[in-house]
Amino acid sequence: MAPVGALEDFKKFLVTGNLITLAVAFVVGLAIVALIGALVSDIVNPLIGAAGHIDFSHLGILTINGSNLLGGALLGAVINFAVLMLVVFFLIAYPYQLYTDRKKAREAAAAPSTRECPACCNQISVKATRCGFCTSSVSPVSAVKA
């Protein structure tokens, strides 16, 4: 039997925002996949078929001992996957990467507001002349001009 603490932690996990956020992301992801699948199967594949005079449903039919191998369905799935990955990259991954790069650049550009006390190694303000932890005198930080 699981300890009572583990059951409480499991209940806490179930009702936290992380699990709910994950569930919402999963449902939205399924909706996006259905939307992209419909786009590919109803618009992209017929356009490719019309341009190349190819019917994907009959493309690559090979019969072995009465079993039909349909390569067109596989080709449609590959196109569906490629379009889905392009949409995910350009609408989610690429903008998020740009956001994180800008955020890191802003953090790197910001001047530090704390420094380490040489006597006790605690973090103190850069403006401090005395450590609030060990009360030792510290030299003031000179302004660095860029």
C-alpha positions in Angstrom: 0.0 0.0 0.0 1.3 3.5 -0.9 2.2 5.8 2.0 -0.3 8.5 2.8 2.2 11.2 1.7 2.4 9.7 -1.7 -1.4 9.7 -2.1 -1.5 13.4 -1.1 1.3 14.2 -3.5 -0.6 12.4 -6.3 -3.8 14.3 -5.5 -1.8 17.6 -5.5 -0.2 16.6 -8.9 -3.7 15.9 -10.4 -5.1 19.3 -9.5 -2.0 21.5 -10.2 -1.9 23.8 -13.1 0.9 21.7 -14.8 -1.4 18.7 -15.4 -4.3 20.9 -16.5 -2.0 22.8 -18.9 -0.7 19.5 -20.3 -4.2 18.3 -20.9 -5.2 21.5 -22.6 -2.1 21.4 -24.8 -2.8 17.8 -25.7 -6.4 18.6 -26.8 -5.3 21.6 -28.7 -2.6 19.5 -30.4 -5.1 16.9 -31.4 -7.3 19.6 -32.9 -4.4 21.1 -34.8 -3.5 17.6 -36.1 -7.1 17.0 -37.3 -7.1 20.5 -39.0 -3.8 19.9 -40.8 -4.9 16.4 -41.7 -8.1 17.7 -43.3 -6.1 20.5 -45.1 -3.7 18.0 -46.6 -6.2 15.3 -47.5 -8.9 17.6 -48.8 -6.8 20.4 -50.4 -3.1 19.6 -50.8 -3.4 16.0 -52.0 -6.1 16.8 -54.7 -4.0 19.8 -55.9 -0.9 17.6 -56.2 -3.0 15.0 -57.9 -4.6 17.4 -60.3 -1.2 18.9 -61.2 0.4 15.5 -61.8 -2.7 13.7 -63.1 -2.3 11.2 -60.2 -5.0 9.8 -57.9 -3.3 9.2 -54.6 -5.8 6.5 -53.6 -4.6 4.3 -56.4 -1.0 5.3 -56.5 1.5 2.5 -56.0 -1.0 -0.3 -55.9 0.9 -3.6 -55.7 -0.9 -6.9 -55.2 0.8 -9.8 -53.5 -1.2 -12.9 -52.9 -4.4 -11.0 -53.0 -3.3 -8.2 -50.6 -3.1 -4.7 -51.9 -0.2 -2.4 -50.9 -1.2 1.2 -51.2 1.7 3.5 -51.5 -0.5 6.5 -52.1 -1.9 6.4 -48.5 1.7 6.4 -47.3 2.6 9.3 -49.5 -0.4 11.2 -48.2 0.7 10.5 -44.6 4.2 11.7 -45.4 2.8 14.9 -46.9 0.5 15.3 -43.9 3.5 14.9 -41.5 5.7 17.4 -43.5 3.0 20.0 -43.4 2.3 19.5 -39.7 6.0 19.8 -38.9 6.2 23.0 -40.9 3.2 24.5 -39.1 4.5 23.5 -35.7 7.9 24.9 -36.5 6.8 28.2 -37.9 3.8 28.9 -35.6 5.2 27.5 -32.3 8.9 26.5 -32.2 10.5 29.3 -34.2 8.6 32.2 -32.5 9.4 30.6 -29.1 13.1 30.3 -29.9 13.1 34.0 -31.0 11.4 34.9 -27.7 13.9 33.0 -25.6 16.9 34.4 -27.5 15.6 38.0 -26.9 14.9 37.2 -23.3 18.5 35.9 -22.8 19.9 38.9 -24.6 18.0 41.3 -22.2 19.1 39.3 -19.2 22.7 39.4 -20.3 22.6 43.1 -21.1 21.1 44.0 -17.6 23.8 45.1 -15.1 24.1 42.9 -12.1 22.4 44.2 -9.0 24.2 42.0 -6.5 27.7 40.8 -5.8 29.4 38.4 -3.5 30.8 39.5 -0.1 34.5 38.6 -0.1 34.4 37.8 3.6 31.3 35.5 4.0 30.3 34.8 0.3 26.7 35.9 0.7 25.0 38.0 -2.0 24.9 41.7 -1.2 23.8 44.8 -3.2 26.4 46.3 -5.5 25.8 49.6 -3.8 26.6 48.2 -0.3 29.7 49.4 1.6 29.0 47.0 4.5 27.8 43.4 4.3 24.4 42.9 5.9 25.3 39.3 6.9 28.8 39.5 8.4 29.0 43.4 8.8 32.4 43.5 7.2 33.3 46.6 5.2 33.4 46.1 1.5 34.8 48.4 -1.2 32.3 50.1 -3.3 31.9 48.9 -6.9 33.0 51.4 -9.5 30.7 52.2 -12.3 31.8 50.3 -15.5 31.2 52.3 -18.6 30.4 50.4 -21.8 
